Amino acid sequence: MERQRVGVVGLGYVGLPLALAIVDAGHEVVGVDVDEERVNQLRDGRSYVTDVPDDAIDGALQSGFEPTTDYDELADVSHVSVCVPTPLRKTGQPDVSYVLDATERLADAIDDGTTVVLESTVYPGATEEIIAETFADRDFAVGEDVFVAFSPERVDPGNEEYGIRDIPKVLGGVTDGCGDRAQALYDTVFGEIVRVDSCTEAELVKLLENTFRSVNIGLINEMARIADTLDADIWSVVDAAATKPFGFMPFYPGPGLGGHCIPVDPMYLSWKANQSGVETKFIDLADKINRSMPTFVVSKVTDLLNWEGIPLSEADVLVVGVAYKADVSDVRESPALDIMELLANKGASVSYHDPFVPAVETTSESYESVALTPERLASTDCVVITTEHTQFDIPALVEQTTLVFDTRNATAGLNAAHVHRL
């Protein structure tokens, strides 16, 4: 394919790496985001995404990357990839308002012949219900005037082994022709394209991937609680089970689920299934178990402090790591925030340290990251490790504090009497 002018709508942790990958493949990219501050940062060559360094932005700007807030700049693009947020509402229902808003703006901006690919995670059928029908309502003939497809994002923030271009790209079109148009571009960007027969199948691929993880994490979290009552080390149990060369895949417990996908995507699937009269008991139970883990962690911390003769209401508790996973700055759905709030509600004096997150808010408090000094550690009644950033000096932390509760097995091999693991 010759050099194309391509649009990317939504320049967050998914859209920005995608835009740069398309530029790197030899195309021009008009990147649209409604956040003017973000766009100005990009124009200045500054990144706000952990996995994207500033020099990558600078190089892309010189090679055809044009950040803007103006949808009209998409008038002459051949393809548009939509990468906007799709959170859950407080009611547990999918919030596709950002997708709808982006689609309506696109319908006003693009010309006939444009291919529109949705990458945001949605419920099965949403690409046709929202994007295809919106264009149809604007007198676009889908498959003739506009070509609509779905290709789920599979970005894994902080993963240094698999970059965006290394991960096979699943793709399904409203029609075969729609899929062919989308694939013609994506073949130039990604190493492997995996075609499925429809948008709905492509949507289900993403939901299956993360529901699989959610259910298995729910299982191992329940196993961790069972092991706790039996005074067994769940980490040792999992590692031993993983020596079986077939029929077992290791998952590990933790303080709960966080991030943009695993806590959210199964609920999209559950909601759609329930709309169709299908119960999702397995999915819902896993979600319940995973969401209960912060409460379990706080109960364990309370017990540990009680054994030391310190009531939780009088304790100084330091939470180490508030990002939802190691080596990223993303705190969306992070269980560490729930743990901090539960501790504070029970009267504890709560602080946190996270080199990637300088400040954070729970629903009731605002916090700033404190320095992880020997003096701070020595004065703390209990350290709770909730994220295992690689730059943490865990042996020093263990040596300098009097009580540690480790929810991530970050202290593996450090068998000090004051260290306790989930």
N, C-alpha and C positions, 0 to 999 in steps of 0.2 A: 504494500500500500504506500502511495506517495504521502508526503508530509500533509497532515490534516490540521485543521483548526478545531480544537475540541474544548468542550465546556465541562467544568466540574463544579457542582453546586454543593456548598458546605465544605469548609476547609478546616475540619477538625482532625482528630487522630486517624480517621479513615480517609477523608477527602484530600488532605494535604499530601500524605505519602502517595496516594493514587495520582494526583496531579503531577508530582515530581517524576513518578515512574513513566507517565505518558510523555512528559517532556524529554526524559532520558531516552525514550524509544524513538525520538526524532520529530515529535509533533509540537505544535503550539498549543498552549492551554490558557483559556480564560477561566480563572478561578473566581467564583462568586461566593461571597459570604455577606450576611446581613450585618455582621459585627464590624463596624467601621474601625474600631481599635485594632482588631486582628488584621484587617486588610492593610492598615498603615504600618503595622509591625512587619508584615511580609514585604511591603514595598521598600522598607528600610533594610531588608535582608536579615531580619531577626525572626527566629522560630519560637513558637510557644508549645511545640509538640516534642516530648522527650526524645523520641527516636529520630527526629529530624534536626541535624545540626545547622547552625547559621550558614556555614559555607555551602550547604546544599541548596538553601534558599537563594543565596547570591548567585550560584551557578545557574539555577533554573531561571532566574530573572534575566540573565544574559542570553539564555537559550530559547526564550519564547514563552515564559510564564508571566501572565498578566493578572494580578489580583485586583478585584474590583467589588464594589457593592451594587453595581448596576447590571440588572438582568438584560437590559437592552444590548449589552456588549455580546450577548449570545446569538444575535440575529444571524450571523453568518457561520456558525459552527456546524460541523457535520454530525457530531455526536455530543451528547450531554450525559454525564454520570451524576446521579443524585445521591448525595451522602449526608443527609441531614439526620438529626436525632429522632429516635422513636422510643421515648420513655414510656413508663407505665403511669397511669393516673393513680391517685391515692385510692381509688376504688378498685384497683387491680385491672382496669380495662386498658387496652392499648391506646396510646396517644399518637395518632397519625396526623395531627394537625400540621406539623412541619412539612410532611410529605405533600399534603394537600395544598398548602400555601405555595410551596416550591413549584408544584405542577401547574397551578393557576398562573403563576408568574411566567413560567416557561411557555405556556400556551399563548400568552400575549407577546412573547419575544421571538420565538423561533420561526424559521421558514419551513415550508413544505420540504420533505425529504430528510428531515433530521431524525436521528436515532436517539432515543431516550432510554437509558439503562438505570434502573433503581438498584442501589446497593444497600440502602438502609434496611435493617431487619424489620420485617412486617409479618402479619399473620397470613396464612395461606389464602390466596385469592386476592390479596390487597393490591397487587400490581395492576391486575385487570380492573378491579372495582374502583380504584382511585385514579391511577394514571390513565389507563386506556379509556375509561368512561369519561373522564374530564376532557380529554382530547376529542372524544367523539361528540360530546356536548358542544364543543367549539367548532364543530363541522370538519374536524380532521378525520379522514378515513384511516383507521389503524391498519397497518400493513401496506398502505399505499401512500398516504400523505405524511404519516409519522410512523416510526418503527419503535415498538416498545418491548423491552426485555427486562429480566431480573437477573442480577448476578450478586450473590451475597458476599459481603465483605468478610474476609477471614484473617484480618489483621490481629496479630498477637503482640501488643505493646511490650517492649523490653526483651523480646526474643531476638537474640543476636544470630541464631542459626538460620532462621527462616525469615527473609525479608518479603515484602509484598509481592515481588516478582517471582519469588521461588515457590509460592504456594499455588497449587493447581486452582484454576478459576472456573467455578461452576457457573453455567449460563443456561437460561431457558427463555424463549421468546413467546410473545402472545401468538405469533404465527412462526412457521419455519423461516420465512423471509425476514422477520424481525430478528430472530436469533442469528441468522446469517449476517445481517448488517452489523450487529453488535460484535460478533465474532471476528469480522474482518478487521476491526480496530484492535480488539483485545489480543488477537493473534500476534500483533506487532509488539505488545507490551509484556505479556505473560509467557512463561515457558510452556505451560500446558493448559488447554481449555477442555473442560469436561462438560459436554452438552447433555442436557436432559430434555424431555419432550415438551415441557411447558413451564411457564412462570411459577405455577403452583408447586411443581416438583422442585424447582430451584429454591423456592421459599421454604419448603419442607426440609431440604437438605440442611440449611442453616439451623433451623429449629431442632432437628434431630441431633445435630452435632452437640449443641449446648444442653439439650435436655438429657442426652446420654451422660454428659459430665455432671449435671446437676443431680441426677438420680444416683449415680455412683458415689458422688461426694456425700449425698444424704445417707447412703448405706454405710460408708466408712465413718461418718460422724456418729451414727448410731452405734456402730461397732466400738468406737472409741469410748462411748459412755458405758457400754457393757464391760469393756476391758477395765475401765476405771473402777467399777464395782468389784471386779475380780482381782484387783491389784496386779494387772498385767500391763506390759508396755506395748501399746498398739503399734508403735513405730517398728518395733522388733518383729511383731506379728506380721505386719504388711511386708517387710523386707524378706522375711522367711518365706511367706507365701509366694512372693514374686520370683523365687528361684524355680518354681514350676515352669517348664518351658512351653506349656500350652494351657489354654483354658483359664488363664488368670491375667488380669491387667491391673497393676497397682494404682490405687488412688489413695490420697492421704487426707487425714482430718485437718480441721482448722477452726478458727474462731467464727466462721460463717462465710457466706458468699458475698463477693463484691464485684464491682466493675460494671461494664456496660452490657454484658451479654448473659452470663450464666444465671444471675438472679432474675433477669427480665424475660429472656427468650422463651423459656418453658411456659411462662404465664401467657404469652401471646398464643402459643399452641393450645394451652388449656382453655383459654377464652374462646377461641374459634371452635374447638371441639365441643365445648358446652353449648355454643350457639347452634350447633348441629345435632344436639341431643346426645352427645357422647360424653360419658363421665371419664374423668382423668384422675382416678384415685391414686395411682402410682406417682404421677407427677406432683399432685397436690401434697401428698404425704412427704415426699422428698423436700419440697419447698418449706413445709412446716418444720421439719427437722433442722434444715439448714438455717432457717430464721430463728430457731430457738438457741443456737449455739452461743451467741453473745450472753444470754442469760445464764447458760451453763458455765461459761468462763467466769462470770462475776460470782457465781455461787462457789466455784473452786477457789477463787481469790479470797472470798470471805472466809472460807474454811481454813485456808492456809494462814491468814492473819489471826484468826481466832486461836489457832494452835500456838501462835507466838504471843498470845495475850493482848492483841491489838484489835479493838473493834473497828469494823470498816468505817464507821462514822467518824473515827478519829485518825484514820490512816492517810498517809501521803502515798499516792499511787502514781507511778510514772509509766505511761504507755509508750512503748518503743515501736515506732512505725505505724502510720495511719493511712498510707496509700493502700489500695485494695490488693496490690501484689508487689513483689519485689522490683526495685529499680525503676519505678514509674512514679509520676506525681499525681495520678488520677485517684481521687477519693470517692468517686461515685459509688454509692451503695456499700461503702467500706464498712465491714463489721466493727472495725476499731472505733468508729464514731458512736455506734450503738453501745459498745462497751464503756466508752468514756461517759456517755450520758447516763447509763445505768449506775455506774460508780458514783457519779456526782449526785444523782437523785437519792442515793443511799447515804449521802453525807460525806463521802470521801473527798479529800483534796486531790484534784486530778490535774496532771500536766502531761505533756507529750514531747517526744523528740522525733523528728523526721527530716532528714536533709533535703528531701525533695518537696516538702510541703511546709512552707514558712508560716502559714496561718491556716486555720480551719474553723468551721462553725458546726456545732451540733444544732439541734432544734432549739436549744435553750441557752447555749453558751458560746462565746468566742474564745479561741485559744491561739497562742503563738508558740512555735516550737522553742523549747528550751535547749540550752547547750548540754551535751552529754559529758559533763565534767566529773572527775572523781569525787569532788565535793558534793555534787548533785546526787550522784548515785549512792554515796554513803549516807546521805540524809533521807533517802527514800525508804519507806517501809516495804514496798513491793514493786518490782519492775515486771510489767506484763509485755512480753514480746508478741506483737500481733502482725508484724511484717518483717520478713527476713531480707532487708537490703544487703547487698554484698559488701558495702563499705562499712558495715557495722563491725566493730572489734568485739565479738561476742566473748572471747576468753577474758578480755579486760573488764567487760561489763559484769561478768559473773564474779570475777575476783573482787570488784569494788562495791558490790551491793550485798545486802544481807538476805534477800528473798527474791527469787525469780520464778515467775510462772510463764512457761514457754508454750505457746500455742502452735508453733511452726517447726518444732524439732531443730531449731537453730542451735541449740546447745548440745547436739548429739556428740557423744564422746566426752563431755564434761560432766562427770558424775559426782559433782559436789552435793553435799547433803542439803544445801539450801536451794537447790534447783529442782523444780517440779515441772513435768511436761503434761500436756493434754493427753 
